[in-house]
Amino acid sequence: MTSGIAVNSLRHSDPDLVKAVIDHANTLVHVSNVYHSVPQIELAQRLVESSFADRVFLSTTGTETNEAAIKFA
């Protein structure tokens, strides 16, 4: 979900979005990819269930992603 610099694709002050941001801020905001977290595991499971893939690779930077894509190809 992305948009231009002057575009808001998520509405302004949507109550559900505000609650989700607050709820997430009360948990781990960032965990290094060296460690596993429940949201990370749940995301991986959902990606596998809804795609052709049987596993996923989560990375933290574009460079890391590009390097992995080259290695996996």
PQR file with spaces between the fields and no chain letter, atoms N, CA, C, O and H, PARSE charges and radii, in Angstrom:
ATOM       1  N    MET     1       0.836   -1.174    0.000 -0.4000 1.5000
ATOM       2  CA   MET     1       0.000    0.000    0.000 -0.0000 2.0000
ATOM       3  C    MET     1       0.883    1.240    0.000  0.5500 1.7000
ATOM       4  O    MET     1       1.410    1.639    1.039 -0.5500 1.4000
ATOM       5  N    THR     2       1.036    1.826   -1.134 -0.4000 1.5000
ATOM       6  CA   THR     2       1.819    3.045   -1.231 -0.0000 2.0000
ATOM       7  C    THR     2       1.022    4.092   -1.972  0.5500 1.7000
ATOM       8  O    THR     2       0.023    3.784   -2.622 -0.5500 1.4000
ATOM       9  H    THR     2       0.608    1.502   -1.978  0.4000 1.0000
ATOM      10  N    SER     3       1.461    5.311   -1.874 -0.4000 1.5000
ATOM      11  CA   SER     3       0.810    6.400   -2.584 -0.0000 2.0000
ATOM      12  C    SER     3       1.830    7.490   -2.825  0.5500 1.7000
ATOM      13  O    SER     3       2.954    7.432   -2.325 -0.5500 1.4000
ATOM      14  H    SER     3       2.273    5.561   -1.347  0.4000 1.0000
ATOM      15  N    GLY     4       1.430    8.478   -3.592 -0.4000 1.5000
ATOM      16  CA   GLY     4       2.317    9.601   -3.861 -0.0000 2.0000
ATOM      17  C    GLY     4       2.554   10.434   -2.614  0.5500 1.7000
ATOM      18  O    GLY     4       1.907   10.236   -1.586 -0.5500 1.4000
ATOM      19  H    GLY     4       0.518    8.526   -3.998  0.4000 1.0000
ATOM      20  N    ILE     5       3.487   11.367   -2.717 -0.4000 1.5000
ATOM      21  CA   ILE     5       3.879   12.158   -1.558 -0.0000 2.0000
ATOM      22  C    ILE     5       2.727   13.015   -1.025  0.5500 1.7000
ATOM      23  O    ILE     5       2.678   13.304    0.171 -0.5500 1.4000
ATOM      24  H    ILE     5       4.012   11.528   -3.552  0.4000 1.0000
ATOM      25  N    ALA     6       1.809   13.420   -1.888 -0.4000 1.5000
ATOM      26  CA   ALA     6       0.710   14.278   -1.448 -0.0000 2.0000
ATOM      27  C    ALA     6      -0.627   13.546   -1.457  0.5500 1.7000
ATOM      28  O    ALA     6      -1.684   14.177   -1.489 -0.5500 1.4000
ATOM      29  H    ALA     6       1.848   13.185   -2.860  0.4000 1.0000
ATOM      30  N    VAL     7      -0.582   12.222   -1.428 -0.4000 1.5000
ATOM      31  CA   VAL     7      -1.801   11.424   -1.502 -0.0000 2.0000
ATOM      32  C    VAL     7      -1.914   10.548   -0.265  0.5500 1.7000
ATOM      33  O    VAL     7      -0.933    9.938    0.160 -0.5500 1.4000
ATOM      34  H    VAL     7       0.276   11.710   -1.402  0.4000 1.0000
ATOM      35  N    ASN     8      -3.099   10.484    0.306 -0.4000 1.5000
ATOM      36  CA   ASN     8      -3.336    9.625    1.463 -0.0000 2.0000
ATOM      37  C    ASN     8      -4.300    8.528    1.035  0.5500 1.7000
ATOM      38  O    ASN     8      -5.485    8.791    0.832 -0.5500 1.4000
ATOM      39  H    ASN     8      -3.896   10.980   -0.040  0.4000 1.0000
ATOM      40  N    SER     9      -3.810    7.314    0.898 -0.4000 1.5000
ATOM      41  CA   SER     9      -4.655    6.206    0.445 -0.0000 2.0000
ATOM      42  C    SER     9      -5.368    5.504    1.596  0.5500 1.7000
ATOM      43  O    SER     9      -6.122    4.557    1.371 -0.5500 1.4000
ATOM      44  H    SER     9      -2.848    7.100    1.063  0.4000 1.0000
ATOM      45  N    LEU    10      -5.137    5.959    2.827 -0.4000 1.5000
ATOM      46  CA   LEU    10      -5.710    5.281    3.998 -0.0000 2.0000
ATOM      47  C    LEU    10      -6.755    6.122    4.730  0.5500 1.7000
ATOM      48  O    LEU    10      -7.138    5.778    5.848 -0.5500 1.4000
ATOM      49  H    LEU    10      -4.524    6.728    3.010  0.4000 1.0000
ATOM      50  N    ARG    11      -7.217    7.201    4.135 -0.4000 1.5000
ATOM      51  CA   ARG    11      -8.177    8.135    4.740 -0.0000 2.0000
ATOM      52  C    ARG    11      -7.516    8.891    5.884  0.5500 1.7000
ATOM      53  O    ARG    11      -6.449    8.505    6.363 -0.5500 1.4000
ATOM      54  H    ARG    11      -6.906    7.481    3.227  0.4000 1.0000
ATOM      55  N    HIS    12      -8.139    9.939    6.304 -0.4000 1.5000
ATOM      56  CA   HIS    12      -7.599   10.779    7.366 -0.0000 2.0000
ATOM      57  C    HIS    12      -8.227   10.395    8.699  0.5500 1.7000
ATOM      58  O    HIS    12      -9.447   10.453    8.857 -0.5500 1.4000
ATOM      59  H    HIS    12      -9.005   10.253    5.915  0.4000 1.0000
ATOM      60  N    SER    13      -7.402   10.009    9.645 -0.4000 1.5000
ATOM      61  CA   SER    13      -7.838    9.676   11.012 -0.0000 2.0000
ATOM      62  C    SER    13      -8.899    8.590   11.043  0.5500 1.7000
ATOM      63  O    SER    13      -9.818    8.646   11.860 -0.5500 1.4000
ATOM      64  H    SER    13      -6.411    9.962    9.516  0.4000 1.0000
ATOM      65  N    ASP    14      -8.785    7.615   10.174 -0.4000 1.5000
ATOM      66  CA   ASP    14      -9.714    6.493   10.190 -0.0000 2.0000
ATOM      67  C    ASP    14      -9.615    5.804   11.549  0.5500 1.7000
ATOM      68  O    ASP    14      -8.517    5.418   11.951 -0.5500 1.4000
ATOM      69  H    ASP    14      -8.039    7.570    9.510  0.4000 1.0000
ATOM      70  N    PRO    15     -10.732    5.636   12.273 -0.5600 1.5000
ATOM      71  CA   PRO    15     -10.684    5.066   13.627  0.2800 2.0000
ATOM      72  C    PRO    15     -10.036    3.686   13.694  0.5500 1.7000
ATOM      73  O    PRO    15      -9.288    3.402   14.629 -0.5500 1.4000
ATOM      74  N    ASP    16     -10.311    2.829   12.720 -0.4000 1.5000
ATOM      75  CA   ASP    16      -9.709    1.491   12.730 -0.0000 2.0000
ATOM      76  C    ASP    16      -8.200    1.563   12.519  0.5500 1.7000
ATOM      77  O    ASP    16      -7.442    0.834   13.159 -0.5500 1.4000
ATOM      78  H    ASP    16     -10.918    3.060   11.960  0.4000 1.0000
ATOM      79  N    LEU    17      -7.769    2.442   11.623 -0.4000 1.5000
ATOM      80  CA   LEU    17      -6.340    2.602   11.373 -0.0000 2.0000
ATOM      81  C    LEU    17      -5.637    3.194   12.594  0.5500 1.7000
ATOM      82  O    LEU    17      -4.559    2.738   12.974 -0.5500 1.4000
ATOM      83  H    LEU    17      -8.385    3.034   11.103  0.4000 1.0000
ATOM      84  N    VAL    18      -6.245    4.209   13.205 -0.4000 1.5000
ATOM      85  CA   VAL    18      -5.664    4.819   14.408 -0.0000 2.0000
ATOM      86  C    VAL    18      -5.521    3.773   15.507  0.5500 1.7000
ATOM      87  O    VAL    18      -4.483    3.708   16.166 -0.5500 1.4000
ATOM      88  H    VAL    18      -7.121    4.581   12.896  0.4000 1.0000
ATOM      89  N    LYS    19      -6.557    2.949   15.715 -0.4000 1.5000
ATOM      90  CA   LYS    19      -6.491    1.912   16.744 -0.0000 2.0000
ATOM      91  C    LYS    19      -5.389    0.900   16.424  0.5500 1.7000
ATOM      92  O    LYS    19      -4.655    0.479   17.318 -0.5500 1.4000
ATOM      93  H    LYS    19      -7.401    3.002   15.181  0.4000 1.0000
ATOM      94  N    ALA    20      -5.272    0.509   15.157 -0.4000 1.5000
ATOM      95  CA   ALA    20      -4.238   -0.454   14.767 -0.0000 2.0000
ATOM      96  C    ALA    20      -2.841    0.105   15.017  0.5500 1.7000
ATOM      97  O    ALA    20      -1.958   -0.616   15.483 -0.5500 1.4000
ATOM      98  H    ALA    20      -5.869    0.850   14.431  0.4000 1.0000
ATOM      99  N    VAL    21      -2.637    1.374   14.715 -0.4000 1.5000
ATOM     100  CA   VAL    21      -1.328    1.998   14.951 -0.0000 2.0000
ATOM     101  C    VAL    21      -1.026    2.056   16.437  0.5500 1.7000
ATOM     102  O    VAL    21       0.090    1.746   16.854 -0.5500 1.4000
ATOM     103  H    VAL    21      -3.354    1.960   14.336  0.4000 1.0000
ATOM     104  N    ILE    22      -2.007    2.449   17.241 -0.4000 1.5000
ATOM     105  CA   ILE    22      -1.817    2.509   18.698 -0.0000 2.0000
ATOM     106  C    ILE    22      -1.542    1.120   19.255  0.5500 1.7000
ATOM     107  O    ILE    22      -0.631    0.948   20.064 -0.5500 1.4000
ATOM     108  H    ILE    22      -2.914    2.701   16.902  0.4000 1.0000
ATOM     109  N    ASP    23      -2.318    0.132   18.832 -0.4000 1.5000
ATOM     110  CA   ASP    23      -2.109   -1.239   19.313 -0.0000 2.0000
ATOM     111  C    ASP    23      -0.707   -1.732   18.958  0.5500 1.7000
ATOM     112  O    ASP    23      -0.037   -2.359   19.779 -0.5500 1.4000
ATOM     113  H    ASP    23      -3.058    0.272   18.175  0.4000 1.0000
ATOM     114  N    HIS    24      -0.272   -1.448   17.741 -0.4000 1.5000
ATOM     115  CA   HIS    24       1.056   -1.907   17.332 -0.0000 2.0000
ATOM     116  C    HIS    24       2.153   -1.159   18.088  0.5500 1.7000
ATOM     117  O    HIS    24       3.182   -1.744   18.428 -0.5500 1.4000
ATOM     118  H    HIS    24      -0.816   -0.939   17.075  0.4000 1.0000
ATOM     119  N    ALA    25       1.941    0.117   18.351 -0.4000 1.5000
ATOM     120  CA   ALA    25       2.946    0.893   19.084 -0.0000 2.0000
ATOM     121  C    ALA    25       3.131    0.359   20.500  0.5500 1.7000
ATOM     122  O    ALA    25       4.178    0.576   21.110 -0.5500 1.4000
ATOM     123  H    ALA    25       1.106    0.592   18.075  0.4000 1.0000
ATOM     124  N    ASN    26       2.138   -0.330   21.020 -0.4000 1.5000
ATOM     125  CA   ASN    26       2.235   -0.923   22.353 -0.0000 2.0000
ATOM     126  C    ASN    26       2.937   -2.278   22.340  0.5500 1.7000
ATOM     127  O    ASN    26       3.110   -2.895   23.391 -0.5500 1.4000
ATOM     128  H    ASN    26       1.288   -0.506   20.524  0.4000 1.0000
ATOM     129  N    THR    27       3.341   -2.742   21.165 -0.4000 1.5000
ATOM     130  CA   THR    27       4.077   -4.004   21.050 -0.0000 2.0000
ATOM     131  C    THR    27       5.468   -3.694   20.519  0.5500 1.7000
ATOM     132  O    THR    27       5.906   -2.544   20.551 -0.5500 1.4000
ATOM     133  H    THR    27       3.200   -2.241   20.312  0.4000 1.0000
ATOM     134  N    LEU    28       6.150   -4.696   20.038 -0.4000 1.5000
ATOM     135  CA   LEU    28       7.466   -4.482   19.457 -0.0000 2.0000
ATOM     136  C    LEU    28       7.330   -3.708   18.156  0.5500 1.7000
ATOM     137  O    LEU    28       6.679   -4.174   17.221 -0.5500 1.4000
ATOM     138  H    LEU    28       5.794   -5.630   20.012  0.4000 1.0000
ATOM     139  N    VAL    29       7.929   -2.551   18.091 -0.4000 1.5000
ATOM     140  CA   VAL    29       7.851   -1.749   16.876 -0.0000 2.0000
ATOM     141  C    VAL    29       8.794   -2.304   15.812  0.5500 1.7000
ATOM     142  O    VAL    29       8.447   -2.347   14.631 -0.5500 1.4000
ATOM     143  H    VAL    29       8.457   -2.172   18.851  0.4000 1.0000
ATOM     144  N    HIS    30       9.977   -2.726   16.228 -0.4000 1.5000
ATOM     145  CA   HIS    30      10.934   -3.280   15.279 -0.0000 2.0000
ATOM     146  C    HIS    30      11.749   -4.364   15.971  0.5500 1.7000
ATOM     147  O    HIS    30      12.226   -4.185   17.092 -0.5500 1.4000
ATOM     148  H    HIS    30      10.258   -2.691   17.187  0.4000 1.0000
ATOM     149  N    VAL    31      11.895   -5.464   15.298 -0.4000 1.5000
ATOM     150  CA   VAL    31      12.731   -6.551   15.788 -0.0000 2.0000
ATOM     151  C    VAL    31      13.691   -6.904   14.659  0.5500 1.7000
ATOM     152  O    VAL    31      13.278   -7.042   13.507 -0.5500 1.4000
ATOM     153  H    VAL    31      11.507   -5.609   14.388  0.4000 1.0000
ATOM     154  N    SER    32      14.940   -7.048   14.980 -0.4000 1.5000
ATOM     155  CA   SER    32      15.926   -7.437   13.975 -0.0000 2.0000
ATOM     156  C    SER    32      15.497   -8.746   13.331  0.5500 1.7000
ATOM     157  O    SER    32      14.877   -9.592   13.975 -0.5500 1.4000
ATOM     158  H    SER    32      15.276   -6.937   15.916  0.4000 1.0000
ATOM     159  N    ASN    33      15.833   -8.907   12.051 -0.4000 1.5000
ATOM     160  CA   ASN    33      15.478  -10.165   11.390 -0.0000 2.0000
ATOM     161  C    ASN    33      16.342  -11.328   11.869  0.5500 1.7000
ATOM     162  O    ASN    33      16.186  -12.451   11.390 -0.5500 1.4000
ATOM     163  H    ASN    33      16.337   -8.220   11.528  0.4000 1.0000
ATOM     164  N    VAL    34      17.247  -11.071   12.804 -0.4000 1.5000
ATOM     165  CA   VAL    34      18.023  -12.140   13.425 -0.0000 2.0000
ATOM     166  C    VAL    34      17.121  -12.947   14.362  0.5500 1.7000
ATOM     167  O    VAL    34      17.352  -14.135   14.591 -0.5500 1.4000
ATOM     168  H    VAL    34      17.374  -10.159   13.193  0.4000 1.0000
ATOM     169  N    TYR    35      16.092  -12.287   14.899 -0.4000 1.5000
ATOM     170  CA   TYR    35      15.171  -12.922   15.839 -0.0000 2.0000
ATOM     171  C    TYR    35      13.818  -13.128   15.170  0.5500 1.7000
ATOM     172  O    TYR    35      13.459  -12.401   14.243 -0.5500 1.4000
ATOM     173  H    TYR    35      15.905  -11.323   14.713  0.4000 1.0000
ATOM     174  N    HIS    36      13.079  -14.110   15.637 -0.4000 1.5000
ATOM     175  CA   HIS    36      11.736  -14.355   15.121 -0.0000 2.0000
ATOM     176  C    HIS    36      10.723  -13.663   16.012  0.5500 1.7000
ATOM     177  O    HIS    36      10.910  -13.570   17.225 -0.5500 1.4000
ATOM     178  H    HIS    36      13.370  -14.701   16.390  0.4000 1.0000
ATOM     179  N    SER    37       9.649  -13.177   15.404 -0.4000 1.5000
ATOM     180  CA   SER    37       8.561  -12.581   16.168 -0.0000 2.0000
ATOM     181  C    SER    37       7.250  -13.182   15.678  0.5500 1.7000
ATOM     182  O    SER    37       7.170  -13.667   14.550 -0.5500 1.4000
ATOM     183  H    SER    37       9.497  -13.252   14.419  0.4000 1.0000
ATOM     184  N    VAL    38       6.241  -13.153   16.509 -0.4000 1.5000
ATOM     185  CA   VAL    38       4.946  -13.747   16.149 -0.0000 2.0000
ATOM     186  C    VAL    38       4.369  -13.094   14.891  0.5500 1.7000
ATOM     187  O    VAL    38       3.938  -13.820   13.996 -0.5500 1.4000
ATOM     188  H    VAL    38       6.306  -12.759   17.426  0.4000 1.0000
ATOM     189  N    PRO    39       4.338  -11.757   14.775 -0.5600 1.5000
ATOM     190  CA   PRO    39       3.805  -11.177   13.537  0.2800 2.0000
ATOM     191  C    PRO    39       4.580  -11.600   12.289  0.5500 1.7000
ATOM     192  O    PRO    39       3.990  -11.787   11.225 -0.5500 1.4000
ATOM     193  N    GLN    40       5.878  -11.749   12.414 -0.4000 1.5000
ATOM     194  CA   GLN    40       6.706  -12.174   11.287 -0.0000 2.0000
ATOM     195  C    GLN    40       6.328  -13.595   10.854  0.5500 1.7000
ATOM     196  O    GLN    40       6.201  -13.874    9.661 -0.5500 1.4000
ATOM     197  H    GLN    40       6.358  -11.597   13.278  0.4000 1.0000
ATOM     198  N    ILE    41       6.152  -14.470   11.812 -0.4000 1.5000
ATOM     199  CA   ILE    41       5.776  -15.858   11.523 -0.0000 2.0000
ATOM     200  C    ILE    41       4.378  -15.915   10.912  0.5500 1.7000
ATOM     201  O    ILE    41       4.145  -16.650    9.953 -0.5500 1.4000
ATOM     202  H    ILE    41       6.255  -14.243   12.780  0.4000 1.0000
ATOM     203  N    GLU    42       3.449  -15.138   11.469 -0.4000 1.5000
ATOM     204  CA   GLU    42       2.082  -15.115   10.940 -0.0000 2.0000
ATOM     205  C    GLU    42       2.057  -14.576    9.511  0.5500 1.7000
ATOM     206  O    GLU    42       1.330  -15.095    8.665 -0.5500 1.4000
ATOM     207  H    GLU    42       3.638  -14.540   12.249  0.4000 1.0000
ATOM     208  N    LEU    43       2.846  -13.540    9.242 -0.4000 1.5000
ATOM     209  CA   LEU    43       2.923  -13.000    7.884 -0.0000 2.0000
ATOM     210  C    LEU    43       3.452  -14.054    6.918  0.5500 1.7000
ATOM     211  O    LEU    43       2.897  -14.237    5.834 -0.5500 1.4000
ATOM     212  H    LEU    43       3.437  -13.118    9.929  0.4000 1.0000
ATOM     213  N    ALA    44       4.506  -14.737    7.297 -0.4000 1.5000
ATOM     214  CA   ALA    44       5.080  -15.775    6.436 -0.0000 2.0000
ATOM     215  C    ALA    44       4.053  -16.868    6.148  0.5500 1.7000
ATOM     216  O    ALA    44       3.933  -17.325    5.012 -0.5500 1.4000
ATOM     217  H    ALA    44       4.957  -14.589    8.177  0.4000 1.0000
ATOM     218  N    GLN    45       3.319  -17.283    7.167 -0.4000 1.5000
ATOM     219  CA   GLN    45       2.295  -18.320    6.972 -0.0000 2.0000
ATOM     220  C    GLN    45       1.212  -17.839    6.013  0.5500 1.7000
ATOM     221  O    GLN    45       0.781  -18.587    5.136 -0.5500 1.4000
ATOM     222  H    GLN    45       3.416  -16.911    8.090  0.4000 1.0000
ATOM     223  N    ARG    46       0.771  -16.592    6.178 -0.4000 1.5000
ATOM     224  CA   ARG    46      -0.275  -16.054    5.304 -0.0000 2.0000
ATOM     225  C    ARG    46       0.210  -15.929    3.859  0.5500 1.7000
ATOM     226  O    ARG    46      -0.544  -16.185    2.920 -0.5500 1.4000
ATOM     227  H    ARG    46       1.121  -15.985    6.891  0.4000 1.0000
ATOM     228  N    LEU    47       1.466  -15.537    3.691 -0.4000 1.5000
ATOM     229  CA   LEU    47       2.014  -15.432    2.337 -0.0000 2.0000
ATOM     230  C    LEU    47       2.082  -16.796    1.659  0.5500 1.7000
ATOM     231  O    LEU    47       1.759  -16.919    0.478 -0.5500 1.4000
ATOM     232  H    LEU    47       2.078  -15.330    4.454  0.4000 1.0000
ATOM     233  N    VAL    48       2.496  -17.811    2.394 -0.4000 1.5000
ATOM     234  CA   VAL    48       2.574  -19.163    1.834 -0.0000 2.0000
ATOM     235  C    VAL    48       1.179  -19.675    1.495  0.5500 1.7000
ATOM     236  O    VAL    48       0.969  -20.264    0.434 -0.5500 1.4000
ATOM     237  H    VAL    48       2.758  -17.711    3.353  0.4000 1.0000
ATOM     238  N    GLU    49       0.230  -19.449    2.395 -0.4000 1.5000
ATOM     239  CA   GLU    49      -1.136  -19.939    2.173 -0.0000 2.0000
ATOM     240  C    GLU    49      -1.812  -19.270    0.982  0.5500 1.7000
ATOM     241  O    GLU    49      -2.665  -19.879    0.336 -0.5500 1.4000
ATOM     242  H    GLU    49       0.401  -18.970    3.256  0.4000 1.0000
ATOM     243  N    SER    50      -1.446  -18.032    0.684 -0.4000 1.5000
ATOM     244  CA   SER    50      -2.150  -17.295   -0.366 -0.0000 2.0000
ATOM     245  C    SER    50      -1.342  -17.159   -1.661  0.5500 1.7000
ATOM     246  O    SER    50      -1.695  -16.366   -2.534 -0.5500 1.4000
ATOM     247  H    SER    50      -0.753  -17.537    1.209  0.4000 1.0000
ATOM     248  N    SER    51      -0.267  -17.928   -1.783 -0.4000 1.5000
ATOM     249  CA   SER    51       0.540  -17.828   -2.997 -0.0000 2.0000
ATOM     250  C    SER    51       0.984  -19.212   -3.468  0.5500 1.7000
ATOM     251  O    SER    51       0.621  -20.236   -2.889 -0.5500 1.4000
ATOM     252  H    SER    51       0.019  -18.573   -1.075  0.4000 1.0000
ATOM     253  N    PHE    52       1.763  -19.206   -4.516 -0.4000 1.5000
ATOM     254  CA   PHE    52       2.299  -20.451   -5.067 -0.0000 2.0000
ATOM     255  C    PHE    52       3.492  -20.967   -4.269  0.5500 1.7000
ATOM     256  O    PHE    52       3.867  -22.133   -4.396 -0.5500 1.4000
ATOM     257  H    PHE    52       2.057  -18.374   -4.986  0.4000 1.0000
ATOM     258  N    ALA    53       4.090  -20.106   -3.449 -0.4000 1.5000
ATOM     259  CA   ALA    53       5.341  -20.447   -2.764 -0.0000 2.0000
ATOM     260  C    ALA    53       5.101  -21.356   -1.564  0.5500 1.7000
ATOM     261  O    ALA    53       4.029  -21.341   -0.959 -0.5500 1.4000
ATOM     262  H    ALA    53       3.786  -19.159   -3.346  0.4000 1.0000
ATOM     263  N    ASP    54       6.112  -22.141   -1.236 -0.4000 1.5000
ATOM     264  CA   ASP    54       6.012  -22.977   -0.045 -0.0000 2.0000
ATOM     265  C    ASP    54       6.896  -22.455    1.081  0.5500 1.7000
ATOM     266  O    ASP    54       6.946  -23.047    2.159 -0.5500 1.4000
ATOM     267  H    ASP    54       6.983  -22.153   -1.728  0.4000 1.0000
ATOM     268  N    ARG    55       7.599  -21.338    0.834 -0.4000 1.5000
ATOM     269  CA   ARG    55       8.382  -20.674    1.871 -0.0000 2.0000
ATOM     270  C    ARG    55       8.622  -19.226    1.447  0.5500 1.7000
ATOM     271  O    ARG    55       8.437  -18.869    0.283 -0.5500 1.4000
ATOM     272  H    ARG    55       7.558  -20.857   -0.042  0.4000 1.0000
ATOM     273  N    VAL    56       9.031  -18.411    2.395 -0.4000 1.5000
ATOM     274  CA   VAL    56       9.260  -16.995    2.120 -0.0000 2.0000
ATOM     275  C    VAL    56      10.615  -16.569    2.665  0.5500 1.7000
ATOM     276  O    VAL    56      11.192  -17.229    3.529 -0.5500 1.4000
ATOM     277  H    VAL    56       9.182  -18.701    3.340  0.4000 1.0000
ATOM     278  N    PHE    57      11.104  -15.467    2.149 -0.4000 1.5000
ATOM     279  CA   PHE    57      12.339  -14.857    2.638 -0.0000 2.0000
ATOM     280  C    PHE    57      12.005  -13.420    2.997  0.5500 1.7000
ATOM     281  O    PHE    57      11.640  -12.631    2.125 -0.5500 1.4000
ATOM     282  H    PHE    57      10.636  -14.930    1.447  0.4000 1.0000
ATOM     283  N    LEU    58      12.126  -13.076    4.263 -0.4000 1.5000
ATOM     284  CA   LEU    58      11.861  -11.714    4.712 -0.0000 2.0000
ATOM     285  C    LEU    58      13.193  -11.009    4.924  0.5500 1.7000
ATOM     286  O    LEU    58      14.098  -11.554    5.556 -0.5500 1.4000
ATOM     287  H    LEU    58      12.422  -13.718    4.971  0.4000 1.0000
ATOM     288  N    SER    59      13.307   -9.808    4.398 -0.4000 1.5000
ATOM     289  CA   SER    59      14.548   -9.056    4.547 -0.0000 2.0000
ATOM     290  C    SER    59      14.236   -7.655    5.051  0.5500 1.7000
ATOM     291  O    SER    59      13.074   -7.257    5.139 -0.5500 1.4000
ATOM     292  H    SER    59      12.571   -9.365    3.885  0.4000 1.0000
ATOM     293  N    THR    60      15.280   -6.918    5.379 -0.4000 1.5000
ATOM     294  CA   THR    60      15.073   -5.592    5.966 -0.0000 2.0000
ATOM     295  C    THR    60      15.485   -4.452    5.052  0.5500 1.7000
ATOM     296  O    THR    60      15.137   -3.303    5.327 -0.5500 1.4000
ATOM     297  H    THR    60      16.224   -7.240    5.308  0.4000 1.0000
ATOM     298  N    THR    61      16.206   -4.719    3.986 -0.4000 1.5000
ATOM     299  CA   THR    61      16.639   -3.649    3.091 -0.0000 2.0000
ATOM     300  C    THR    61      16.442   -4.059    1.643  0.5500 1.7000
ATOM     301  O    THR    61      16.348   -5.244    1.325 -0.5500 1.4000
ATOM     302  H    THR    61      16.488   -5.652    3.763  0.4000 1.0000
ATOM     303  N    GLY    62      16.382   -3.068    0.777 -0.4000 1.5000
ATOM     304  CA   GLY    62      16.273   -3.350   -0.644 -0.0000 2.0000
ATOM     305  C    GLY    62      17.494   -4.064   -1.182  0.5500 1.7000
ATOM     306  O    GLY    62      17.383   -4.953   -2.026 -0.5500 1.4000
ATOM     307  H    GLY    62      16.458   -2.105    1.036  0.4000 1.0000
ATOM     308  N    THR    63      18.658   -3.673   -0.693 -0.4000 1.5000
ATOM     309  CA   THR    63      19.892   -4.322   -1.135 -0.0000 2.0000
ATOM     310  C    THR    63      19.887   -5.793   -0.769  0.5500 1.7000
ATOM     311  O    THR    63      20.228   -6.647   -1.588 -0.5500 1.4000
ATOM     312  H    THR    63      18.748   -2.951   -0.007  0.4000 1.0000
ATOM     313  N    GLU    64      19.504   -6.083    0.449 -0.4000 1.5000
ATOM     314  CA   GLU    64      19.432   -7.482    0.898 -0.0000 2.0000
ATOM     315  C    GLU    64      18.440   -8.263    0.042  0.5500 1.7000
ATOM     316  O    GLU    64      18.692   -9.414   -0.316 -0.5500 1.4000
ATOM     317  H    GLU    64      19.227   -5.390    1.114  0.4000 1.0000
ATOM     318  N    THR    65      17.324   -7.640   -0.281 -0.4000 1.5000
ATOM     319  CA   THR    65      16.306   -8.282   -1.110 -0.0000 2.0000
ATOM     320  C    THR    65      16.839   -8.567   -2.509  0.5500 1.7000
ATOM     321  O    THR    65      16.653   -9.664   -3.037 -0.5500 1.4000
ATOM     322  H    THR    65      17.120   -6.705    0.009  0.4000 1.0000
ATOM     323  N    ASN    66      17.504   -7.578   -3.111 -0.4000 1.5000
ATOM     324  CA   ASN    66      18.066   -7.770   -4.454 -0.0000 2.0000
ATOM     325  C    ASN    66      19.126   -8.861   -4.470  0.5500 1.7000
ATOM     326  O    ASN    66      19.143   -9.695   -5.375 -0.5500 1.4000
ATOM     327  H    ASN    66      17.656   -6.687   -2.682  0.4000 1.0000
ATOM     328  N    GLU    67      20.004   -8.863   -3.485 -0.4000 1.5000
ATOM     329  CA   GLU    67      21.038   -9.898   -3.417 -0.0000 2.0000
ATOM     330  C    GLU    67      20.414  -11.285   -3.285  0.5500 1.7000
ATOM     331  O    GLU    67      20.864  -12.237   -3.923 -0.5500 1.4000
ATOM     332  H    GLU    67      19.991   -8.185   -2.750  0.4000 1.0000
ATOM     333  N    ALA    68      19.383  -11.395   -2.459 -0.4000 1.5000
ATOM     334  CA   ALA    68      18.719  -12.687   -2.277 -0.0000 2.0000
ATOM     335  C    ALA    68      18.047  -13.128   -3.572  0.5500 1.7000
ATOM     336  O    ALA    68      18.107  -14.304   -3.933 -0.5500 1.4000
ATOM     337  H    ALA    68      19.018  -10.622   -1.940  0.4000 1.0000
ATOM     338  N    ALA    69      17.406  -12.194   -4.274 -0.4000 1.5000
ATOM     339  CA   ALA    69      16.736  -12.546   -5.531 -0.0000 2.0000
ATOM     340  C    ALA    69      17.732  -13.096   -6.541  0.5500 1.7000
ATOM     341  O    ALA    69      17.434  -14.051   -7.258 -0.5500 1.4000
ATOM     342  H    ALA    69      17.357  -11.239   -3.981  0.4000 1.0000
ATOM     343  N    ILE    70      18.908  -12.497   -6.598 -0.4000 1.5000
ATOM     344  CA   ILE    70      19.942  -12.982   -7.519 -0.0000 2.0000
ATOM     345  C    ILE    70      20.402  -14.377   -7.108  0.5500 1.7000
ATOM     346  O    ILE    70      20.571  -15.253   -7.955 -0.5500 1.4000
ATOM     347  H    ILE    70      19.151  -11.721   -6.015  0.4000 1.0000
ATOM     348  N    LYS    71      20.602  -14.579   -5.825 -0.4000 1.5000
ATOM     349  CA   LYS    71      21.056  -15.886   -5.342 -0.0000 2.0000
ATOM     350  C    LYS    71      19.996  -16.963   -5.539  0.5500 1.7000
ATOM     351  O    LYS    71      20.323  -18.109   -5.846 -0.5500 1.4000
ATOM     352  H    LYS    71      20.465  -13.867   -5.137  0.4000 1.0000
ATOM     353  N    PHE    72      18.718  -16.595   -5.363 -0.4000 1.5000
ATOM     354  CA   PHE    72      17.643  -17.570   -5.485 -0.0000 2.0000
ATOM     355  C    PHE    72      17.339  -17.911   -6.941  0.5500 1.7000
ATOM     356  O    PHE    72      16.782  -18.972   -7.222 -0.5500 1.4000
ATOM     357  H    PHE    72      18.453  -15.663   -5.114  0.4000 1.0000
ATOM     358  N    ALA    73      17.695  -17.034   -7.860 -0.4000 1.5000
ATOM     359  CA   ALA    73      17.338  -17.213   -9.283 -0.0000 2.0000
ATOM     360  C    ALA    73      18.097  -18.368   -9.908  0.5500 1.7000
ATOM     361  O    ALA    73      17.918  -18.655  -11.092 -0.5500 1.4000
ATOM     362  H    ALA    73      18.147  -16.172   -7.632  0.4000 1.0000
